[in-house]
Amino acid sequence: MPAAPRHHANPRQLALQCLQRWEEGGIFAETLIQKSAQGLNSADRALLQAIVLGTLRHLRRLEHILHTLRGRRPTQAEPRRLLLCGLCQLIVLHMPGYAVVNEMVNLAPPRVRGLVNGVLRQAIRRAAEWEAELGQLPPGVRYSMPDWLVERWLARWGEPECCALLESMSRPAAVCVRTNTLKPLPAIPADWLPVPGAPGWYKLTGSGLPLEAIHAGQVYVADPSTRYSLELLAPRAGERVLDTCAAPGGKSAGILSATRGECSLLATDAEAHRLPTLRENLLRAGAAQARVEQHDWTHPCPEAWRGAFDAVLVDAPCSNSGVFGRRVDARWRLTPKELKKLCRTQLTILQHALQALRPGGRLVYSTCSIEEEEDRGIVQELLNRHPELELEREILALPHREQADGAYAALLRLPSRQATSTHSS
């Protein structure tokens, strides 16, 4: 049975609960928000999301303000969450001060209400100070990014471009949709803005999600940066296409839309619990003929699939560094050690997926990462191990240049047997 609506649930209290669960680890903030928002009206749902994502997006700056207000005195976990939530509402969301203070004090246990009241009222009095100091803060604090990532990006792109990148990730990401040729919309709403250079993509502006069109499979919510992997793959009618890491199905649906449903698509995913959502999304998109199967591509390609596909898409699990503006908590989970582990996994998946490609076929490797090790580094290592492969094209999309998510995509081609034998002779 569906959960009973929680008409009197306090979105600020739910935000505190989400942040506590997030601190305990293992669950993305988006998942926590989605579960907590069940039964809320649209205004309360929006407030819950704004507080949780705003707190995590600006975490280091809010912690800096809290430390300044507390005189560097330690703050225990529960009042710390209360104060960070309150500071987010005051400093980031610019909500009325008296309302924020009253709400957060009421949510606080009696023993810390005086602390919450005093710190938040002091924050209001010093609001001009926080605004004035912003440009003087170190980039990692100003833009709330781990220092090790800031140092990497400074070394790679220099200070002006690095700061532009960080600034773009400090803003809420735009919501865009891709239309579906299999289920065309009768008309494009007037407040949908076409995405330049991306036919069929639109940016939503203030009218909310088009739930009816989404449920009907007429549009799919996705960022325009995801189009690059599909453009490089260029699936054609009559081809056999494999999407290796397919759930929840956005790129699989895009493949079918690009071919008007006239390709033979196999969509796989490593996790069995994700397959029902993948099937549902493909059916909704009008792709009843697509096959969905479970396979973990850290293991070799099944014998029946070897050399069987004209085109293979490997949208590999990655650091998400290109989508920190959207998946705001991923920056706090990533470590240098985790990055190295991801690179090993990506190369393994890519080598096994290559086994599914027929001679003369093409493979697209894509990530939502902007880290060189996960992108060109992986491709170069694959080329070193398989010199018969040809790198035809690659794209690195940076968020501040694209005004969208960051992404990488590379097109690789396996020569035909005839070309390979000629080369060998």
Salt bridges, closest charged atoms under 4 A:
GLU23 OE2 - ARG80 NH1 3.38
GLU23 OE1 - ARG81 NH1 2.77
GLU24 OE1 - ARG21 NE 3.72
GLU63 OE2 - ARG80 NH2 2.34
GLU78 OE1 - ARG111 NH2 3.13
GLU129 OE2 - ARG126 NH2 2.81
GLU133 OE2 - HIS64 NE2 2.93
ASP147 OD1 - ARG60 NH1 2.80
GLU161 OE2 - HIS400 NE2 2.85
GLU161 OE2 - ARG401 NE 2.67
GLU167 OE1 - ARG171 NH1 2.25
ASP223 OD1 - ARG326 NH2 2.83
GLU231 OE2 - ARG227 NE 3.52
GLU239 OE2 - ARG236 NH2 3.09
GLU239 OE1 - ARG362 NH2 2.67
ASP269 OD2 - ARG274 NH1 3.92
GLU271 OE1 - HIS273 NE2 3.96
GLU280 OE2 - ARG284 NH2 2.63
GLU293 OE2 - ARG291 NH2 2.71
ASP296 OD2 - HIS299 NE2 3.90
GLU303 OE1 - ARG306 NE 3.51
ASP310 OD1 - ARG358 NE 2.46
ASP315 OD2 - LYS251 NZ 3.18
GLU371 OE1 - ARG152 NH2 2.79
GLU373 OE1 - ARG152 NH2 2.69
GLU381 OE2 - ARG385 NE 2.85
GLU388 OE2 - HIS386 ND1 3.30
GLU392 OE2 - ARG413 NE 2.56
GLU394 OE2 - ARG376 NH1 2.49
ASP405 OD2 - ARG326 NE 2.92
